Amino acid sequence: MLHDPRDLKDERHAAEEDGLQDMNDGEFEDGYQDGLDHLEDFGYLDEDPIQFEDPEENEDRAKDRARIAELMAGIVGGDDAAWVALVEEFAHRVRFKVLGILRDMGRIDLVQDDMEVDGMVMEAFLVIRHKAASWSPDGGALPWNYMFRAIKAKVSEIVGHRTAELNDEIFDGGDGSTGVANATTRSRSST
């Protein structure tokens, strides 16, 4: 939610009237006033505030949400065509979620493998299908956001635990023994 800078200006004046003083002897106050002057110079504090949202974008969002609600209702009713349509129309959004999960897991190798990602996107849509009855358009979240944890669990199940290669040079003592044994021997000989 955007705050109107005029509200902040009013709060500052109310604080001054109450006898509150700034801790840094006005340095903040001067910078604050300069910022307000700058906003006023560019018309940000005019009586008609600037609209930051694109009405066409809001209309497109509303259409998408209505379409998603329609398709999810069809899925709950057992309509396979609704599920296929959901996949075809919104796969790019679920793909974005799956790629984020893979990046969070550190699996950049899989992010670059389109076939693997496509398979995980389909698995995510199967999760959405399985849990469709629990989703409600009145909740405000899109199905893939509402079911994010279940989708993440499915992706994690497919990918498996994160692994790292073992670097034998770190543990090799140079004489064929392990570095752990050498560390123990060194600690005993230094005492």
Long-range contacts (C-beta under 8 A, 24 or more apart in sequence): 2-52, 4-49, 5-36, 5-39, 5-44, 5-45, 6-45, 8-36, 9-36, 65-137, 65-142, 68-137, 68-142, 68-143, 69-137, 72-132, 72-135, 72-137, 72-143, 75-128, 75-129, 75-132, 76-132, 76-133, 83-125, 83-129, 86-125, 86-128, 87-122, 87-125, 90-144, 91-121, 91-125, 93-142, 93-144, 94-121, 94-124, 94-125, 94-128, 94-144, 94-151, 95-121, 97-124, 97-144, 97-145, 97-148, 97-151, 98-124, 98-151, 98-155, 101-151, 101-152, 101-155, 101-156, 102-155, 102-159, 105-155, 105-156, 105-159, 105-162, 106-162, 107-159, 107-162, 110-159, 119-158, 120-154, 120-155, 120-158, 123-154, 123-155, 123-158, 124-151, 124-154, 124-155, 126-154, 127-151, 127-154
